[in-house]
Amino acid sequence: MPQLNPNPWFAILVFSWIVFLTIIPTKILNHTTPNEPTPMSEEKHKTESWDWPW
């Protein structure tokens, strides 16, 4: 039964996880968002009460 021979499959598993954990995250993290978030001002917004019509 060739499925029980771990030699080629274990190497494929290890190399694929090395790719997933090293190469792919660095490629994803290099992308920047087109609209960087701007910091909000510290002043509180004035809220008004809502009068319900019923």
Secondary structure per residue as TSV (DSSP state, phi and psi in degrees):
chain	resnum	aa	ss	phi	psi
A	1	M	-	360.0	109.3
A	2	P	G	-71.8	-16.9
A	3	Q	G	-67.3	-26.2
A	4	L	G	-85.1	-6.1
A	5	N	-	-82.2	109.0
A	6	P	H	-81.4	-5.5
A	7	N	H	-59.4	-58.6
A	8	P	H	-74.1	-34.0
A	9	W	H	-73.0	-33.8
A	10	F	H	-68.3	-39.8
A	11	A	H	-65.1	-41.1
A	12	I	H	-63.1	-41.9
A	13	L	H	-62.4	-46.5
A	14	V	H	-65.1	-45.4
A	15	F	H	-67.0	-36.4
A	16	S	H	-67.3	-38.0
A	17	W	H	-69.6	-33.5
A	18	I	H	-63.1	-41.5
A	19	V	I	-64.7	-45.4
A	20	F	I	-63.1	-36.4
A	21	L	I	-91.8	-15.5
A	22	T	I	-116.2	-51.5
A	23	I	I	-80.1	-48.5
A	24	I	H	-65.6	-45.1
A	25	P	H	-62.2	-36.0
A	26	T	H	-67.4	-35.6
A	27	K	H	-68.4	-38.0
A	28	I	H	-71.3	-40.8
A	29	L	H	-73.3	-15.3
A	30	N	T	-75.7	-17.0
A	31	H	-	-74.9	139.9
A	32	T	-	-111.0	153.0
A	33	T	-	-77.8	143.0
A	34	P	S	-67.2	-31.5
A	35	N	S	-117.2	101.0
A	36	E	-	-70.1	138.5
A	37	P	-	-69.3	137.7
A	38	T	-	-96.7	144.1
A	39	P	-	-68.5	142.1
A	40	M	-	-79.1	154.7
A	41	S	-	-74.2	156.6
A	42	E	S	-81.2	-14.1
A	43	E	S	-72.3	146.2
A	44	K	-	-81.7	143.5
A	45	H	-	-80.2	141.9
A	46	K	-	-81.8	124.8
A	47	T	-	-109.8	141.5
A	48	E	-	-110.6	147.7
A	49	S	-	-72.0	152.7
A	50	W	-	-103.9	125.3
A	51	D	-	-94.8	113.6
A	52	W	-	-79.0	141.8
A	53	P	-	-75.1	-6.5
A	54	W	-	-102.2	360.0
